[in-house]
């Protein structure tokens, strides 16, 4: 169950990271409220996951999910560049996340 909590915590981290872009410097109410709510859910789920998972592994996986998801959505939604080196680095992060999951 802890890995499920951690997975969803990572998804909500993606939500708040992307949400920050849409808050326009916290000047837009609805995106700001949704972003803050996503932050709270993300950290709460991370805390629940930490009941059973090692902190180093859980934190690395949480930030890794957030990093990969945010980078991919940045490419897809925000028109950020999808260069070969950038995609290769994202793939390395995914390999690291998988390695931590299997080592835990």
Secondary structure, 3 states (H helix, E strand, C coil): CHHHHHHHHHHHHHHHHHHHHHCCCCCCHHHHHHHHHHHHHHHHHHHHHCCCCCHHHHHHHHHHHHHHHHHHHHHHHHCCCCCHHHHHHHHHHHHHHHHHHHHC
